[in-house]
Amino acid sequence: MIRFLSLPALLISVLPLYAQSDETETNANIEPIVEEEVSLSEAPQAEEDQETIPSDNNAEPVVISQEPISPIMEQPLRKLSITLSPLHVVIPLLEVTGEYALNAKNGIGLMLGYGQATEDDFDQNSGANLSFNIYEAGLSYRNYIIGDFEHGMQLGAELNYIHIDGDGDFNISGTAAGLSAGPFLGYKIVTDIGFTFDSQLGAQYIVGAAEATDGNTVATTDPQSEWSPLLNLNIGWTF
């Protein structure tokens, strides 16, 4: 930060003292005074060329920097968005995402989800039914390449973990776990009152494995992986 100082000390140091003269003085007596005025008028220029301003008799001179100042990263007026995913309700799964603004151009998100689902006739031979509990947790990073935290285009990445456990008729139970990660391009809009629409589209790489048992035998799958689309459509509020 450049501090702008007043210049009374500089002006006083170069202020000439003029003697009063009588109107009847000759031209010969006036010429030395004119020469003195010229020489004194050059003194401020010499002081200004040094770009050094003494603040007082005891303080060190203050030098005004000529280098440009880097702009300070602007902070958003609102810093927290809480949104829900309507797409996950059909599972049904309640997925909540909170995004915190590190500054106007960068945000970090935390995703948490929980849901339950039922699979009828899981085993067609026995007619067994199976109920699932679904747990989800994830992190994301967003950089607003156009606009800012309250209205702009995002470039980011998402890491997500899902765990499923279930049990059903005839002592059947099973677990599955998967990890997904991938980049995305998104867009976010926050209205004046705070209503928020947040969307991302990208690709994610998924790795997962599962295990099931009926109490007598255990069946497991080798880890499987694949690429799949990444799609988020969230609505909520920004504070």
Secondary structure by P-SEA (a helix, b strand, c coil): cbbbbbcaaaaaaabbbbcccccccccccaaaaaaaaaaaaaaaaaaaaaccccccccccbbbbbccccccccccccccbbbbbbcccccccbbbbbbbbbccccbbbbbbbbcbbbbbcccccccbbbbbbbbbbbbcccccccccccccbbbbbbbbbbbbbbbcccccccccccbbbbbcccbbbbbcccbbbbbbbbbbbbbbcccccccccbbbbbcbbbbbbbbbbbbbbccc
